[in-house]
Amino acid sequence: MAGKIFYRERRKVGKEEKKPRFKMVAVAGVDLKVYPNHLRKQELEQIAESIGAELVLLKGGGKGDEKEVEVNA
C-alpha cells in the first residue's frame, strides 16, 4: 500500500497572493519529516511523486466549524 499525504488549503491566503496556499496535515504509511509550515501545490505533488504517496485534499468546513475528531485505527 502506498502512503498518503493529507493536506488542506489555508484560509487566510487569497488565490492571487504569492504565498504558499497549502498546509500538510498528516502523513500515513510513509517515513517522512517535513519542516516548512506551508507548501505550494507543486511542492506537495513533487514530494508525493518522489515517495510514491497519494495526495488527499481534506475538505474544510466554514469558519468556526473546527471540531476535535477522534480517529479509530
JODA-V465642 format. One line per field, one symbol per residue. ss: DSSP state (H for helix, E for strand, - for the rest). burial: # if it has 9 or more other C-alpha atoms within 8 Angstrom, else .. A space follows every 10 residues. Layout:
ss=???
burial=???
This chain:
ss=---EEEEEE- ---------- -EEEEEEE-- --------E- HHHHHHHHHH H--EEEE--- ---------- ---
burial=..######.. ..#......# ####..#..# .......### #..##..##. ..###..... .......... ...
